[in-house]
Amino acid sequence: EGLVLDEADQMFDMGFLPDIRRILAKLPRQRQTLLFSATMPVEIRGLAKEILRDPVTIQVGSMAPPISVTHAIYPVEQHLKTPLLLKLLHHTDTESVLIFTRTKHRAKRLGEQLEKAGYRASSLQGNLSQNRRQAALEGFRDGTFQILVATDIAARGIDVSQVSHVINYDITNTPEAYIHRIGRTGRAARSGDAFTMVTAEDSVMVRMIEKKLGTTLERRTLEGFDYNVRAPQKDQEFDRPPRHPHPQKINPKAKPVSQGNSANKSGGYKPDSRERNHTNVQSALPSRPSKRYARRASKAH
């Protein structure tokens, strides 16, 4: 009887439109359909016209950040973001802090680093099960966790009134997403702060955000922080752990490989390409091959 499409813009961006169409094909034509979206780009308006019949449209006049939020930008090199974040948290009077990262892996690793630093922190990202997501969100709401590190997708729908600070560890991809992020603070007649760490590569997006807001964002530096620390030759802060190959099982009944002319440096036998092909064919044969199978294998060799 009813179909609700929530966060329609995000579903479209993530490529779920074919799935939506398959669901629509299974539903009765006589139904009530509701579509919700934080932003209404052209593609979403087209989808609305396609699936809604004579809809009643309820729209906020313009998407703007709450006036109770103070904005600040912290220019910093990429490899110094985490040390700067820890310094900011140490020198800032915070209640609940929501930190945004660009990727799921970074959200997880940053949450772990904050825990090691002694903060009551958790992460909210797409690789978590529904139960673990719910536990992280409920813990953030009731104060069990002071800091929640999240991606944009995971943070959709978060409504926590006591968030005092939103920190953009990674800048957003669009000005609209920036407004959506910082809207998590300054709610329920409370004031809030939005800090954004930016690198030199983020200058274009900073200008787009400032144009959207109609103001210049304040640039800040943190007193006592060493901005001159050189980047390591290879930044391994958010590297994924290496995948070690599974050890091959050794057959105790296997006969040792005989030495030959093609011995390698360690003295082991290394067959040439023709011998390898021959070995592959022979290993595929049954223990007692039929004459027909043996002829076929001989021709293949």
Helices and strands as residue ranges (DSSP letters): E 2-5, H 8-13, H 17-26, E 32-35, H 42-51, E 69-75, G 78-80, H 81-91, E 96-100, H 104-116, E 121-124, H 130-141, E 147-150, H 152-155, E 163-168, H 175-182, E 192-198, G 200-202, H 203-213, H 273-284, H 291-300
